[in-house]
Amino acid sequence: MLSLLDTIKAAGAYIKALDDPWLDTTTPHGELILTVMGGLYEFERKLIRQRCDEGIKRATAKGIVFGRKSVLDAGQRRKIAERYAAGETMRELAIDYEVGEATIWRALRG
């Protein structure tokens, strides 16, 4: 936010809210208030990111897996690999398993 304010100021423009007298970058007081608010915003975002990272680490340590569940089980992925190696196309496999070709590609990749 602060870099955006600098860009606006460098372009010769200012921010002035019609309904909030404190939001006025044409005055030193208004710039100070906006700078303090921007600093608080950035600080809060960093705290949120830190708490999220800690929560993800705790969940991963408990064995929780993130993301969608696979629509294909291990046996289906094995069969897909065998059939693909035998010459079937991804399109044919996608139709048989009622999934998109991207799902077949991911099954073959991993």
Buried (B, 14 or more C-beta within 10 A) or exposed (E): EEEEBEEEEEEEEBBEEEEEEEBBBEEEEBBEBBBEBBEEEEEEEEEEEEEEEEEEEEEEEEEEEEEEEEEBEEEBBEBBBEBBEEEBEBEBBBEEBEBEBEBBBBBBEE
